[in-house]
């Protein structure tokens, strides 16, 4: 993996970690169960993406 590709993967990991944390925090603050469920699905999606990027390393 080139240095440029490594930097891209690191940036993507940071972004996905941030999105996971935002989704987790937001879902716990919502009172609407439908919206909270949707945000939980987004959390799972970002967790999956995070793991895929991590596996590239």
C-alpha positions in Angstrom: 0.0 0.0 0.0 1.4 3.4 -1.0 1.7 6.2 1.5 -1.1 8.1 -0.2 -3.4 5.1 0.0 -2.5 4.7 3.7 -3.4 8.3 4.4 -6.7 7.8 2.7 -7.5 4.7 4.8 -6.6 6.5 8.0 -8.8 9.5 7.1 -11.7 7.1 6.3 -11.2 5.3 9.6 -11.3 8.6 11.5 -14.5 9.6 9.6 -16.2 6.4 10.3 -15.3 6.4 13.9 -16.7 9.9 14.2 -19.9 8.9 12.5 -20.3 5.8 14.7 -19.9 8.0 17.8 -22.4 10.6 16.5 -25.0 8.0 15.7 -24.6 6.3 19.1 -24.9 9.5 21.0 -27.9 10.7 18.9 -29.9 7.5 19.1 -29.7 7.6 22.9 -31.1 11.2 22.9 -34.0 10.7 20.6 -37.5 10.1 21.9 -39.1 9.0 18.6 -38.6 5.2 18.4 -38.7 5.1 14.6 -36.1 7.7 14.2 -34.0 6.2 16.9 -34.2 2.8 15.2 -33.1 4.4 11.9 -30.1 6.0 13.6 -29.2 2.7 15.1 -29.2 1.2 11.6 -26.8 4.0 10.5 -24.6 3.2 13.5 -24.4 -0.4 12.3 -23.6 0.6 8.8 -20.8 2.9 9.9 -19.5 0.2 12.2 -19.4 -2.2 9.2 -17.6 0.4 7.1 -15.1 1.1 9.8 -14.3 -2.7 10.1 -13.9 -3.0 6.3 -11.4 -0.1 6.3 -9.6 -1.5 9.3 -9.2 -4.8 7.5 -7.4 -3.1 4.7 -4.5 -2.5 7.1 
